[in-house]
Amino acid sequence: MTHRIVVDLATGTTTQVEYTAEEQAAYDAAVAAQAEAPAEVSAETPAEPTVEPTEGV
Amino acid sequence: MAVTLNASTSSGFIQTADTSGELNLQSNGTTKLSVLSTGVSGTLVQGTAVASTSGTSIDFTSIPSWVKRVTVMFNLVSTSGTSNILIQIGSGSITTSGYSSSASFVTSVVSSATSTAGLLVTAALAGISETNGNIMLCLQNNNTWVNSGTVSIVPSTGTQFCGGVSPTLGGALDRVRITTVNGTDTFDAGSINIQYEG
C-alpha cells in the first residue's frame, strides 16, 4: 500500500499512514494514466527554457 | 531577580535572587518564552525532522494557531521521479486548489513552471537530483499565506527560485504538506523539517 508520513508537532510522533482504499484507487489510476500518456505535457510541467543567457558587456 | 512563571513547582512560581532581570514563561516546566536583557527569545520552535525516504507526501500537523511564519527545510531530498516538489497548507485539512504559484530553475537558461494546486518549490527536476534549502511561508493577512525561497539542486549547477500565495484558509494554518505535483512520485532520500514562529 502507498502511504504518507505524518509528523505531529504537538506530540513529536512520526507515523506512516497507509492510503485508504479510495486513495489507493485514485493513486493507481493516476499511475496508470501516466503510463498510458508518457509524452503528454501537463500544464504544470516545466516549460522549455524561455530566457537565453545575456552576454557580458 | 529572575522570575519563572508556570514552573514545575506546586506554586507555579520561582523567584531567583540574582541580577539577570529574566522573565521566563513555561508550560509544564518547559520554558517557552524568555524576556532577557538581550531581547525576547523562545518564539522560534524547531519541528521534528523526518526522513524523506518513503511515501508520497510528508505532513507536519498540529502547528499552533499563533504561528505567523513557517520555514520548510530540505536536506538532500530526492524523489522517485521528475515531478516538481510542491507545498500545500491547510486548516483542518489540506487545501489542494486556489494557489497562485510559480518557480524558475535558473542555469545558463531559465525553465519555469506554475501551479494552482500548491506552492511550487522546484521548476525542473532531473531523475536523480537532491533538493537543498528552505522555503519560508508567511502569514500575509486573514489566513492567507505567501511563500518564497531558494533551493539548490544537486548535482545540477543551477538554483530554483519560487514564490506564491495560498487561497484564504478557513481558519488558522495547522498543517503543511510536502508532496509532488503529480502526487504519485515517492520520496526516496534526505530529510525534511520545519521551524515555526509567532
gemmi code that builds the backbone of each chain (N, CA, C; Angstrom):
import gemmi

chains = {
    "A": [
        ("MET", (0.848, -1.204, 0.000), (0.000, 0.000, 0.000), (0.875, 1.243, 0.000)),
        ("THR", (0.390, 2.253, -0.684), (1.059, 3.549, -0.676), (0.774, 4.238, 0.658)),
        ("HIS", (1.669, 5.101, 1.038), (1.479, 5.756, 2.330), (2.000, 7.179, 2.306)),
        ("ARG", (1.700, 7.910, 3.370), (2.279, 9.226, 3.601), (2.874, 9.218, 5.004)),
        ("ILE", (3.791, 10.155, 5.218), (4.403, 10.309, 6.521), (3.744, 11.503, 7.219)),
        ("VAL", (3.364, 11.319, 8.458), (2.716, 12.393, 9.215), (3.503, 12.663, 10.490)),
        ("VAL", (3.920, 13.909, 10.650), (4.639, 14.334, 11.851), (3.690, 15.198, 12.680)),
        ("ASP", (3.371, 14.744, 13.887), (2.522, 15.519, 14.798), (3.431, 16.359, 15.680)),
        ("LEU", (3.419, 17.665, 15.445), (4.345, 18.538, 16.169), (3.965, 18.686, 17.638)),
        ("ALA", (2.708, 18.423, 17.974), (2.297, 18.538, 19.376), (2.874, 17.408, 20.208)),
        ("THR", (2.997, 16.248, 19.609), (3.487, 15.085, 20.352), (4.897, 14.678, 19.936)),
        ("GLY", (5.340, 15.176, 18.796), (6.655, 14.797, 18.298), (6.687, 13.419, 17.666)),
        ("THR", (5.535, 12.833, 17.460), (5.486, 11.488, 16.901), (5.407, 11.522, 15.369)),
        ("THR", (6.064, 10.570, 14.762), (6.031, 10.404, 13.310), (5.375, 9.066, 13.003)),
        ("THR", (4.380, 9.095, 12.156), (3.675, 7.865, 11.822), (3.582, 7.699, 10.315)),
        ("GLN", (3.488, 6.477, 9.899), (3.286, 6.149, 8.497), (1.815, 5.812, 8.312)),
        ("VAL", (1.112, 6.621, 7.534), (-0.325, 6.463, 7.350), (-0.588, 5.831, 5.992)),
        ("GLU", (-1.135, 4.634, 6.003), (-1.434, 3.948, 4.750), (-2.617, 4.608, 4.049)),
        ("TYR", (-2.580, 4.604, 2.725), (-3.699, 5.135, 1.955), (-4.961, 4.330, 2.258)),
        ("THR", (-6.078, 5.026, 2.239), (-7.347, 4.323, 2.288), (-7.566, 3.633, 0.947)),
        ("ALA", (-8.557, 2.766, 0.897), (-8.858, 2.072, -0.367), (-9.168, 3.073, -1.473)),
        ("GLU", (-9.884, 4.131, -1.116), (-10.233, 5.149, -2.113), (-8.985, 5.901, -2.586)),
        ("GLU", (-8.126, 6.256, -1.646), (-6.904, 6.962, -2.014), (-6.008, 6.082, -2.882)),
        ("GLN", (-5.936, 4.796, -2.526), (-5.101, 3.876, -3.283), (-5.642, 3.703, -4.699)),
        ("ALA", (-6.956, 3.639, -4.830), (-7.561, 3.507, -6.151), (-7.250, 4.738, -7.005)),
        ("ALA", (-7.325, 5.910, -6.391), (-7.018, 7.144, -7.119), (-5.541, 7.183, -7.502)),
        ("TYR", (-4.706, 6.732, -6.601), (-3.267, 6.688, -6.874), (-2.980, 5.743, -8.042)),
        ("ASP", (-3.567, 4.551, -7.993), (-3.346, 3.562, -9.055), (-3.830, 4.089, -10.402)),
        ("ALA", (-4.968, 4.779, -10.380), (-5.499, 5.341, -11.625), (-4.568, 6.417, -12.174)),
        ("ALA", (-4.008, 7.223, -11.280), (-3.088, 8.284, -11.716), (-1.821, 7.691, -12.313)),
        ("VAL", (-1.317, 6.654, -11.683), (-0.101, 5.995, -12.197), (-0.380, 5.367, -13.551)),
        ("ALA", (-1.547, 4.738, -13.684), (-1.904, 4.117, -14.955), (-2.045, 5.164, -16.052)),
        ("ALA", (-2.635, 6.297, -15.700), (-2.814, 7.365, -16.686), (-1.464, 7.904, -17.146)),
        ("GLN", (-0.538, 8.018, -16.212), (0.800, 8.500, -16.573), (1.502, 7.502, -17.487)),
        ("ALA", (1.291, 6.219, -17.235), (1.942, 5.188, -18.036), (1.388, 5.164, -19.456)),
        ("GLU", (0.096, 5.474, -19.579), (-0.540, 5.448, -20.890), (-0.200, 6.678, -21.724)),
        ("ALA", (0.116, 7.778, -21.085), (0.402, 9.020, -21.814), (1.706, 9.626, -21.327)),
        ("PRO", (2.799, 8.901, -21.539), (4.072, 9.406, -21.002), (4.553, 10.677, -21.677)),
        ("ALA", (4.131, 10.891, -22.924), (4.645, 12.050, -23.647), (3.773, 13.275, -23.475)),
        ("GLU", (2.633, 13.090, -22.816), (1.730, 14.222, -22.656), (2.328, 15.243, -21.700)),
        ("VAL", (2.227, 16.485, -22.098), (2.777, 17.550, -21.268), (1.649, 18.208, -20.495)),
        ("SER", (1.721, 18.169, -19.179), (0.672, 18.786, -18.380), (0.932, 20.278, -18.244)),
        ("ALA", (-0.084, 20.976, -17.775), (0.037, 22.428, -17.612), (1.076, 22.777, -16.566)),
        ("GLU", (1.392, 21.841, -15.689), (2.322, 22.141, -14.615), (3.695, 21.528, -14.867)),
        ("THR", (3.874, 21.003, -16.059), (5.197, 20.513, -16.411), (6.088, 21.696, -16.766)),
        ("PRO", (7.296, 21.685, -16.290), (8.187, 22.802, -16.603), (8.256, 23.072, -18.090)),
        ("ALA", (8.186, 24.310, -18.437), (8.252, 24.694, -19.839), (9.679, 24.601, -20.332)),
        ("GLU", (9.802, 24.645, -21.618), (11.126, 24.688, -22.192), (11.801, 25.986, -21.770)),
        ("PRO", (13.109, 25.984, -21.771), (13.808, 27.203, -21.401), (13.287, 28.395, -22.191)),
        ("THR", (13.019, 29.484, -21.467), (12.388, 30.642, -22.093), (13.289, 31.863, -22.150)),
        ("VAL", (14.368, 31.832, -21.407), (15.228, 33.011, -21.350), (16.657, 32.593, -21.673)),
        ("GLU", (17.199, 33.209, -22.666), (18.576, 32.912, -23.030), (19.520, 33.727, -22.174)),
        ("PRO", (20.686, 33.190, -21.898), (21.645, 33.940, -21.088), (22.075, 35.241, -21.793)),
        ("THR", (22.322, 36.215, -20.989), (22.749, 37.501, -21.531), (24.269, 37.539, -21.620)),
        ("GLU", (24.739, 37.979, -22.756), (26.180, 38.077, -22.927), (26.725, 39.208, -22.072)),
        ("GLY", (27.919, 38.977, -21.551), (28.552, 40.042, -20.779), (28.923, 41.214, -21.658)),
        ("VAL", (28.896, 42.382, -21.082), (29.211, 43.598, -21.835), (30.707, 43.863, -21.770)),
    ],
    "B": [
        ("MET", (16.989, 39.993, 39.938), (15.970, 38.982, 40.207), (15.542, 38.323, 38.883)),
        ("ALA", (15.280, 37.068, 38.942), (14.697, 36.352, 37.799), (13.385, 35.733, 38.249)),
        ("VAL", (12.415, 35.765, 37.390), (11.100, 35.220, 37.714), (10.718, 34.176, 36.681)),
        ("THR", (10.234, 33.040, 37.151), (9.758, 31.988, 36.264), (8.309, 31.673, 36.610)),
        ("LEU", (7.435, 31.780, 35.631), (6.015, 31.522, 35.835), (5.627, 30.175, 35.239)),
        ("ASN", (4.668, 29.520, 35.919), (4.201, 28.203, 35.497), (5.345, 27.197, 35.534)),
        ("ALA", (6.211, 27.340, 36.495), (7.329, 26.416, 36.643), (6.820, 25.065, 37.126)),
        ("SER", (7.698, 24.083, 37.087), (7.316, 22.738, 37.513), (7.373, 22.637, 39.034)),
        ("THR", (6.680, 23.550, 39.680), (6.566, 23.534, 41.146), (5.098, 23.641, 41.501)),
        ("SER", (4.765, 23.343, 42.730), (3.366, 23.390, 43.138), (2.818, 24.808, 43.090)),
        ("SER", (3.657, 25.781, 43.330), (3.191, 27.164, 43.320), (3.171, 27.747, 41.917)),
        ("GLY", (3.917, 27.112, 40.975), (3.984, 27.632, 39.621), (4.756, 28.925, 39.531)),
        ("PHE", (5.594, 29.185, 40.527), (6.291, 30.477, 40.562), (7.663, 30.285, 41.192)),
        ("ILE", (8.692, 30.753, 40.512), (10.043, 30.696, 41.063), (10.642, 32.099, 40.997)),
        ("GLN", (11.095, 32.570, 42.145), (11.760, 33.869, 42.196), (13.205, 33.634, 42.606)),
        ("THR", (14.125, 34.074, 41.747), (15.541, 33.830, 41.998), (16.248, 35.150, 42.311)),
        ("ALA", (17.005, 35.147, 43.390), (17.708, 36.366, 43.802), (19.004, 36.510, 43.016)),
        ("ASP", (18.903, 37.145, 41.868), (20.101, 37.433, 41.082), (19.911, 38.787, 40.396)),
        ("THR", (20.779, 39.119, 39.504), (20.677, 40.418, 38.824), (20.410, 40.271, 37.331)),
        ("SER", (19.916, 39.094, 36.925), (19.727, 38.832, 35.499), (18.551, 39.594, 34.907)),
        ("GLY", (17.532, 39.829, 35.703), (16.345, 40.514, 35.188), (15.541, 39.673, 34.221)),
        ("GLU", (15.687, 38.367, 34.264), (14.995, 37.496, 33.322), (13.547, 37.251, 33.718)),
        ("LEU", (12.707, 37.109, 32.707), (11.333, 36.656, 32.902), (11.119, 35.460, 31.997)),
        ("ASN", (10.813, 34.329, 32.595), (10.629, 33.099, 31.824), (9.200, 32.597, 31.968)),
        ("LEU", (8.588, 32.299, 30.857), (7.244, 31.728, 30.861), (7.353, 30.265, 30.442)),
        ("GLN", (6.717, 29.411, 31.245), (6.831, 27.985, 30.989), (5.468, 27.337, 30.791)),
        ("SER", (5.509, 26.176, 30.211), (4.343, 25.299, 30.140), (4.795, 23.919, 30.577)),
        ("ASN", (4.204, 23.423, 31.638), (4.573, 22.113, 32.184), (6.072, 22.006, 32.451)),
        ("GLY", (6.642, 23.085, 32.929), (8.040, 23.049, 33.322), (9.023, 23.288, 32.200)),
        ("THR", (8.514, 23.489, 30.973), (9.397, 23.752, 29.834), (9.289, 25.215, 29.432)),
        ("THR", (10.410, 25.907, 29.376), (10.409, 27.318, 29.030), (10.013, 27.521, 27.571)),
        ("LYS", (8.999, 28.327, 27.378), (8.512, 28.601, 26.027), (8.896, 30.000, 25.556)),
        ("LEU", (9.063, 30.914, 26.503), (9.369, 32.292, 26.124), (10.209, 32.923, 27.220)),
        ("SER", (11.275, 33.594, 26.836), (12.141, 34.263, 27.794), (12.339, 35.711, 27.384)),
        ("VAL", (12.159, 36.609, 28.344), (12.457, 38.020, 28.135), (13.771, 38.292, 28.846)),
        ("LEU", (14.782, 38.574, 28.048), (16.132, 38.721, 28.578), (16.630, 40.143, 28.310)),
        ("SER", (17.750, 40.468, 28.890), (18.312, 41.789, 28.636), (18.727, 41.946, 27.181)),
        ("THR", (18.940, 40.824, 26.503), (19.361, 40.855, 25.103), (18.194, 40.776, 24.130)),
        ("GLY", (16.970, 40.657, 24.641), (15.813, 40.566, 23.770), (14.902, 39.430, 24.181)),
        ("VAL", (13.916, 39.169, 23.330), (12.945, 38.109, 23.598), (13.351, 36.876, 22.823)),
        ("SER", (13.383, 35.740, 23.472), (13.754, 34.514, 22.790), (12.750, 33.421, 23.118)),
        ("GLY", (12.809, 32.390, 22.326), (11.947, 31.241, 22.593), (10.740, 31.184, 21.707)),
        ("THR", (10.614, 32.123, 20.771), (9.446, 32.117, 19.911), (9.658, 31.316, 18.628)),
        ("LEU", (10.887, 30.882, 18.409), (11.168, 30.043, 17.245), (11.202, 28.591, 17.708)),
        ("VAL", (10.352, 27.786, 17.123), (10.241, 26.392, 17.544), (10.746, 25.483, 16.429)),
        ("GLN", (11.622, 24.592, 16.781), (12.162, 23.628, 15.841), (11.242, 22.416, 15.790)),
        ("GLY", (10.835, 22.033, 14.606), (9.982, 20.860, 14.460), (10.769, 19.573, 14.587)),
        ("THR", (10.152, 18.505, 14.186), (10.775, 17.190, 14.241), (11.196, 16.785, 12.841)),
        ("ALA", (12.495, 16.661, 12.618), (12.986, 16.262, 11.303), (12.511, 14.851, 10.984)),
        ("VAL", (12.159, 14.650, 9.739), (11.679, 13.339, 9.328), (12.433, 12.913, 8.073)),
        ("ALA", (12.781, 11.658, 8.021), (13.459, 11.120, 6.846), (12.486, 11.084, 5.681)),
        ("SER", (12.858, 11.728, 4.594), (12.005, 11.733, 3.397), (12.437, 10.586, 2.495)),
        ("THR", (12.264, 9.389, 2.993), (12.738, 8.208, 2.283), (11.616, 7.288, 1.822)),
        ("SER", (10.382, 7.701, 2.065), (9.262, 6.908, 1.569), (8.009, 7.768, 1.605)),
        ("GLY", (6.971, 7.265, 0.953), (5.691, 7.964, 0.969), (5.571, 8.995, -0.135)),
        ("THR", (4.324, 9.317, -0.448), (4.051, 10.294, -1.490), (3.964, 11.709, -0.941)),
        ("SER", (3.848, 11.834, 0.364), (3.811, 13.165, 0.960), (4.269, 13.084, 2.406)),
        ("ILE", (4.671, 14.230, 2.909), (5.077, 14.335, 4.305), (4.302, 15.491, 4.918)),
        ("ASP", (3.543, 15.185, 5.959), (2.686, 16.180, 6.593), (3.242, 16.577, 7.947)),
        ("PHE", (3.258, 17.853, 8.217), (3.536, 18.354, 9.559), (2.219, 18.907, 10.093)),
        ("THR", (1.724, 18.311, 11.151), (0.413, 18.679, 11.670), (0.541, 19.269, 13.069)),
        ("SER", (-0.569, 19.757, 13.585), (-0.646, 20.355, 14.931), (0.230, 21.597, 15.064)),
        ("ILE", (0.325, 22.358, 13.998), (1.024, 23.644, 14.076), (0.141, 24.596, 14.889)),
        ("PRO", (0.700, 25.242, 15.896), (-0.114, 26.109, 16.763), (-0.763, 27.265, 15.998)),
        ("SER", (-1.911, 27.707, 16.484), (-2.683, 28.745, 15.788), (-2.012, 30.115, 15.834)),
        ("TRP", (-1.077, 30.314, 16.760), (-0.426, 31.620, 16.866), (0.717, 31.805, 15.867)),
        ("VAL", (1.018, 30.771, 15.104), (2.167, 30.825, 14.191), (1.912, 31.803, 13.039)),
        ("LYS", (2.920, 32.592, 12.748), (2.810, 33.563, 11.652), (3.883, 33.351, 10.584)),
        ("ARG", (4.815, 32.449, 10.854), (5.837, 32.162, 9.846), (6.292, 30.713, 10.002)),
        ("VAL", (6.383, 30.037, 8.896), (6.830, 28.640, 8.871), (7.941, 28.516, 7.839)),
        ("THR", (9.009, 27.888, 8.226), (10.111, 27.635, 7.293), (10.216, 26.134, 7.060)),
        ("VAL", (10.146, 25.743, 5.800), (10.284, 24.337, 5.435), (11.702, 24.125, 4.920)),
        ("MET", (12.388, 23.174, 5.524), (13.809, 22.963, 5.215), (14.027, 21.611, 4.547)),
        ("PHE", (14.768, 21.642, 3.439), (15.041, 20.438, 2.656), (16.531, 20.095, 2.742)),
        ("ASN", (16.807, 18.864, 3.063), (18.194, 18.405, 3.171), (18.378, 17.156, 2.323)),
        ("LEU", (18.971, 17.333, 1.137), (19.247, 16.218, 0.231), (17.990, 15.409, -0.077)),
        ("VAL", (16.897, 16.131, -0.298), (15.613, 15.474, -0.549), (15.533, 15.018, -2.006)),
        ("SER", (15.159, 13.791, -2.190), (15.050, 13.221, -3.528), (13.726, 12.478, -3.657)),
        ("THR", (13.260, 12.403, -4.905), (12.037, 11.647, -5.179), (12.302, 10.621, -6.273)),
        ("SER", (11.316, 9.760, -6.479), (11.478, 8.663, -7.430), (11.343, 9.115, -8.871)),
        ("GLY", (10.818, 10.327, -9.093), (10.585, 10.772, -10.461), (11.065, 12.177, -10.701)),
        ("THR", (10.408, 12.839, -11.652), (10.821, 14.195, -12.012), (9.719, 15.216, -11.762)),
        ("SER", (8.650, 14.811, -11.096), (7.575, 15.756, -10.805), (8.054, 16.777, -9.777)),
        ("ASN", (7.685, 18.010, -9.989), (8.166, 19.068, -9.113), (7.649, 18.934, -7.691)),
        ("ILE", (8.463, 19.411, -6.769), (8.090, 19.380, -5.356), (7.129, 20.526, -5.073)),
        ("LEU", (6.132, 20.236, -4.248), (5.020, 21.140, -4.012), (4.742, 21.207, -2.511)),
        ("ILE", (4.404, 22.397, -2.015), (3.968, 22.557, -0.628), (2.493, 22.935, -0.631)),
        ("GLN", (1.725, 22.225, 0.180), (0.317, 22.564, 0.366), (0.086, 22.823, 1.853)),
        ("ILE", (-0.851, 23.702, 2.148), (-1.128, 24.021, 3.545), (-2.607, 23.836, 3.809)),
        ("GLY", (-2.991, 23.925, 5.071), (-4.401, 23.767, 5.361), (-4.748, 24.101, 6.787)),
        ("SER", (-6.046, 24.158, 7.008), (-6.602, 24.360, 8.343), (-7.656, 23.281, 8.542)),
        ("GLY", (-7.332, 22.259, 9.292), (-8.241, 21.131, 9.476), (-8.064, 20.058, 8.423)),
        ("SER", (-7.786, 20.477, 7.203), (-7.478, 19.548, 6.112), (-6.593, 20.293, 5.120)),
        ("ILE", (-5.979, 19.530, 4.238), (-5.069, 20.131, 3.269), (-5.861, 20.780, 2.130)),
        ("THR", (-5.500, 22.012, 1.808), (-6.102, 22.726, 0.676), (-5.317, 22.376, -0.592)),
        ("THR", (-6.033, 21.928, -1.622), (-5.362, 21.416, -2.820), (-5.631, 22.249, -4.071)),
        ("SER", (-6.266, 23.410, -3.925), (-6.527, 24.256, -5.094), (-6.583, 25.712, -4.659)),
        ("GLY", (-6.553, 26.585, -5.660), (-6.705, 28.007, -5.382), (-5.418, 28.758, -5.129)),
        ("TYR", (-4.294, 28.078, -5.295), (-2.996, 28.736, -5.113), (-2.621, 29.491, -6.392)),
        ("SER", (-1.710, 30.409, -6.255), (-1.069, 31.050, -7.399), (0.421, 30.987, -7.140)),
        ("SER", (1.082, 30.131, -7.877), (2.475, 29.826, -7.555), (3.295, 29.645, -8.812)),
        ("SER", (4.534, 30.036, -8.724), (5.452, 29.793, -9.829), (6.846, 29.534, -9.289)),
        ("ALA", (7.645, 28.907, -10.124), (9.040, 28.645, -9.775), (9.863, 28.686, -11.044)),
        ("SER", (11.116, 29.009, -10.879), (12.029, 29.054, -12.018), (13.328, 28.367, -11.654)),
        ("PHE", (13.819, 27.595, -12.601), (15.099, 26.929, -12.444), (16.093, 27.667, -13.330)),
        ("VAL", (17.069, 28.251, -12.708), (17.999, 29.120, -13.415), (19.350, 28.437, -13.541)),
        ("THR", (19.715, 28.162, -14.767), (21.073, 27.689, -15.068), (21.629, 28.660, -16.105)),
        ("SER", (22.143, 28.156, -17.202), (22.506, 29.062, -18.288), (21.255, 29.549, -19.015)),
        ("VAL", (20.162, 28.844, -18.787), (18.854, 29.250, -19.290), (17.875, 29.178, -18.125)),
        ("VAL", (16.629, 29.564, -18.362), (15.619, 29.563, -17.309), (14.459, 28.662, -17.711)),
        ("SER", (14.086, 27.733, -16.828), (12.886, 26.929, -17.013), (11.891, 27.320, -15.933)),
        ("SER", (10.643, 27.511, -16.328), (9.651, 27.971, -15.370), (8.449, 27.039, -15.325)),
        ("ALA", (7.755, 27.055, -14.192), (6.553, 26.257, -14.029), (5.597, 27.018, -13.134)),
        ("THR", (4.316, 26.712, -13.273), (3.307, 27.338, -12.422), (2.394, 26.266, -11.864)),
        ("SER", (1.691, 26.596, -10.780), (0.755, 25.655, -10.196), (-0.344, 26.390, -9.447)),
        ("THR", (-1.544, 25.826, -9.493), (-2.645, 26.293, -8.663), (-2.978, 25.270, -7.584)),
        ("ALA", (-2.265, 24.135, -7.616), (-2.535, 23.055, -6.665), (-1.707, 23.178, -5.393)),
        ("GLY", (-0.771, 24.106, -5.394), (0.085, 24.258, -4.230), (1.169, 25.268, -4.516)),
        ("LEU", (2.093, 25.355, -3.597), (3.203, 26.293, -3.714), (4.415, 25.531, -4.231)),
        ("LEU", (4.792, 25.819, -5.467), (5.906, 25.103, -6.076), (7.214, 25.400, -5.347)),
        ("VAL", (7.996, 24.374, -5.180), (9.352, 24.532, -4.642), (10.355, 24.500, -5.778)),
        ("THR", (10.096, 23.643, -6.751), (11.014, 23.479, -7.875), (10.279, 23.704, -9.195)),
        ("ALA", (11.068, 23.992, -10.223), (10.516, 24.184, -11.562), (10.973, 23.099, -12.523)),
        ("ALA", (12.011, 22.373, -12.152), (12.524, 21.313, -13.010), (13.375, 20.383, -12.164)),
        ("LEU", (13.085, 19.095, -12.262), (13.868, 18.101, -11.531), (14.359, 17.046, -12.499)),
        ("ALA", (15.597, 16.662, -12.348), (16.119, 15.548, -13.125), (15.771, 14.254, -12.390)),
        ("GLY", (16.005, 13.150, -13.051), (15.666, 11.873, -12.431), (16.438, 11.634, -11.144)),
        ("ILE", (17.683, 12.022, -11.152), (18.494, 11.890, -9.941), (18.900, 13.289, -9.515)),
        ("SER", (18.245, 13.797, -8.513), (18.593, 15.129, -8.027), (18.174, 15.245, -6.573)),
        ("GLU", (18.922, 16.027, -5.852), (18.645, 16.221, -4.430), (18.424, 17.700, -4.167)),
        ("THR", (17.363, 17.999, -3.480), (16.961, 19.375, -3.215), (17.430, 19.806, -1.836)),
        ("ASN", (18.068, 20.986, -1.796), (18.581, 21.525, -0.531), (18.195, 22.990, -0.410)),
        ("GLY", (17.804, 23.387, 0.776), (17.485, 24.788, 1.018), (16.238, 24.931, 1.848)),
        ("ASN", (15.703, 26.142, 1.878), (14.487, 26.331, 2.667), (13.504, 27.263, 1.962)),
        ("ILE", (12.246, 27.074, 2.290), (11.156, 27.874, 1.759), (10.429, 28.495, 2.954)),
        ("MET", (10.209, 29.780, 2.899), (9.550, 30.470, 4.010), (8.106, 30.770, 3.651)),
        ("LEU", (7.211, 30.425, 4.570), (5.797, 30.733, 4.422), (5.444, 31.789, 5.459)),
        ("CYS", (4.834, 32.877, 5.033), (4.492, 33.959, 5.950), (2.997, 34.255, 5.885)),
        ("LEU", (2.418, 34.481, 7.056), (1.008, 34.878, 7.121), (0.900, 36.304, 6.611)),
        ("GLN", (0.250, 36.436, 5.447), (0.158, 37.763, 4.841), (-0.985, 38.541, 5.481)),
        ("ASN", (-2.147, 37.900, 5.574), (-3.299, 38.561, 6.182), (-4.466, 37.579, 6.172)),
        ("ASN", (-5.245, 37.571, 7.233), (-6.537, 36.881, 7.213), (-6.437, 35.443, 6.691)),
        ("ASN", (-5.509, 34.677, 7.225), (-5.323, 33.273, 6.865), (-4.892, 33.058, 5.416)),
        ("THR", (-4.328, 34.062, 4.838), (-3.697, 33.933, 3.524), (-2.190, 33.936, 3.710)),
        ("TRP", (-1.532, 32.973, 3.086), (-0.094, 32.794, 3.278), (0.645, 33.003, 1.960)),
        ("VAL", (1.802, 33.609, 2.055), (2.664, 33.789, 0.891), (3.975, 33.058, 1.145)),
        ("ASN", (4.629, 32.688, 0.080), (5.894, 31.961, 0.239), (6.943, 32.478, -0.715)),
        ("SER", (8.160, 32.258, -0.369), (9.277, 32.472, -1.277), (10.438, 31.647, -0.769)),
        ("GLY", (11.398, 31.425, -1.641), (12.553, 30.662, -1.202), (13.458, 30.290, -2.352)),
        ("THR", (14.560, 29.748, -1.981), (15.568, 29.330, -2.946), (16.101, 27.973, -2.534)),
        ("VAL", (16.192, 27.071, -3.475), (16.797, 25.779, -3.196), (17.801, 25.449, -4.290)),
        ("SER", (18.790, 24.715, -3.914), (19.753, 24.235, -4.905), (19.436, 22.783, -5.221)),
        ("ILE", (19.810, 22.386, -6.405), (19.582, 21.024, -6.842), (20.929, 20.380, -7.124)),
        ("VAL", (21.212, 19.316, -6.425), (22.460, 18.588, -6.631), (22.162, 17.378, -7.510)),
        ("PRO", (22.916, 17.111, -8.548), (24.213, 17.690, -8.906), (24.131, 18.817, -9.920)),
        ("SER", (22.960, 19.404, -10.179), (22.883, 20.495, -11.149), (23.661, 21.705, -10.632)),
        ("THR", (23.932, 22.604, -11.532), (24.679, 23.805, -11.145), (23.764, 25.013, -11.038)),
        ("GLY", (22.484, 24.801, -11.171), (21.553, 25.924, -11.132), (20.864, 26.064, -9.793)),
        ("THR", (19.987, 27.055, -9.709), (19.241, 27.342, -8.485), (17.770, 27.488, -8.823)),
        ("GLN", (16.935, 27.042, -7.909), (15.496, 27.151, -8.105), (14.951, 28.255, -7.205)),
        ("PHE", (14.192, 29.162, -7.806), (13.550, 30.239, -7.063), (12.038, 30.024, -7.132)),
        ("CYS", (11.339, 30.397, -6.077), (9.896, 30.220, -6.110), (9.198, 31.311, -5.310)),
        ("GLY", (7.921, 31.486, -5.622), (7.089, 32.419, -4.887), (5.640, 32.123, -5.170)),
        ("GLY", (4.772, 32.486, -4.237), (3.363, 32.222, -4.471), (2.499, 32.684, -3.325)),
        ("VAL", (1.211, 32.446, -3.497), (0.242, 32.826, -2.471), (-0.809, 31.735, -2.382)),
        ("SER", (-1.269, 31.490, -1.166), (-2.302, 30.479, -0.948), (-3.677, 31.115, -1.059)),
        ("PRO", (-4.709, 30.297, -1.209), (-6.055, 30.839, -1.031), (-6.255, 31.146, 0.459)),
        ("THR", (-7.276, 31.885, 0.794), (-7.565, 32.168, 2.192), (-8.096, 30.900, 2.860)),
        ("LEU", (-7.399, 30.457, 3.875), (-7.804, 29.238, 4.567), (-9.051, 29.506, 5.413)),
        ("GLY", (-9.748, 28.440, 5.753), (-10.952, 28.577, 6.561), (-10.672, 28.893, 8.016)),
        ("GLY", (-9.436, 28.804, 8.409), (-9.053, 29.087, 9.794), (-7.553, 29.191, 9.867)),
        ("ALA", (-7.036, 29.176, 11.066), (-5.588, 29.288, 11.236), (-4.890, 28.064, 10.660)),
        ("LEU", (-3.792, 28.307, 9.998), (-2.996, 27.205, 9.437), (-2.603, 26.242, 10.552)),
        ("ASP", (-2.810, 24.965, 10.316), (-2.378, 23.985, 11.325), (-1.613, 22.816, 10.727)),
        ("ARG", (-1.402, 22.853, 9.410), (-0.667, 21.745, 8.784), (0.003, 22.191, 7.497)),
        ("VAL", (1.094, 21.520, 7.198), (1.857, 21.757, 5.976), (2.178, 20.408, 5.359)),
        ("ARG", (1.939, 20.292, 4.076), (2.241, 19.041, 3.366), (3.297, 19.297, 2.308)),
        ("ILE", (4.279, 18.429, 2.231), (5.274, 18.462, 1.165), (5.008, 17.249, 0.290)),
        ("THR", (4.777, 17.497, -0.990), (4.435, 16.412, -1.901), (4.983, 16.761, -3.281)),
        ("THR", (4.472, 16.112, -4.303), (4.885, 16.413, -5.672), (3.663, 16.790, -6.488)),
        ("VAL", (3.903, 17.420, -7.636), (2.797, 17.880, -8.473), (1.925, 16.713, -8.913)),
        ("ASN", (2.547, 15.614, -9.333), (1.713, 14.504, -9.810), (1.146, 13.662, -8.669)),
        ("GLY", (1.666, 13.823, -7.480), (1.128, 13.126, -6.315), (1.448, 11.656, -6.264)),
        ("THR", (2.162, 11.169, -7.260), (2.451, 9.734, -7.289), (3.933, 9.417, -7.089)),
        ("ASP", (4.794, 10.362, -7.385), (6.213, 10.130, -7.099), (6.390, 9.983, -5.588)),
        ("THR", (7.350, 9.196, -5.195), (7.581, 8.969, -3.768), (8.940, 9.526, -3.351)),
        ("PHE", (9.011, 9.957, -2.123), (10.292, 10.427, -1.597), (11.202, 9.219, -1.375)),
        ("ASP", (12.480, 9.415, -1.702), (13.386, 8.269, -1.566), (14.737, 8.612, -0.949)),
        ("ALA", (14.921, 9.860, -0.506), (16.192, 10.182, 0.163), (16.063, 11.526, 0.873)),
        ("GLY", (16.921, 11.730, 1.853), (17.019, 13.019, 2.520), (16.123, 13.157, 3.737)),
        ("SER", (16.010, 14.383, 4.195), (15.131, 14.664, 5.339), (14.525, 16.053, 5.198)),
        ("ILE", (13.398, 16.227, 5.851), (12.657, 17.489, 5.814), (12.304, 17.870, 7.248)),
        ("ASN", (12.387, 19.148, 7.522), (11.961, 19.627, 8.831), (11.334, 21.001, 8.653)),
        ("ILE", (10.675, 21.467, 9.700), (10.146, 22.830, 9.668), (10.531, 23.545, 10.956)),
        ("GLN", (10.544, 24.860, 10.875), (10.605, 25.720, 12.042), (9.371, 26.611, 11.981)),
        ("TYR", (8.853, 26.983, 13.138), (7.724, 27.917, 13.116), (7.865, 28.923, 14.245)),
        ("GLU", (7.268, 30.078, 14.014), (7.398, 31.168, 14.981), (6.164, 32.052, 14.924)),
        ("GLY", (5.935, 32.763, 16.004), (4.735, 33.588, 16.065), (5.061, 35.056, 16.245)),
    ],
}
model = gemmi.Model(1)
for chain_id, residues in chains.items():
    chain = gemmi.Chain(chain_id)
    for i, (resn, *xyz) in enumerate(residues, 1):
        res = gemmi.Residue()
        res.name, res.seqid = resn, gemmi.SeqId(i, " ")
        for name, pos in zip(("N", "CA", "C"), xyz):
            atom = gemmi.Atom()
            atom.name, atom.element = name, gemmi.Element(name[0])
            atom.pos, atom.b_iso = gemmi.Position(*pos), 0.0
            res.add_atom(atom)
        chain.add_residue(res)
    model.add_chain(chain)
structure = gemmi.Structure()
structure.add_model(model)
structure.setup_entities()
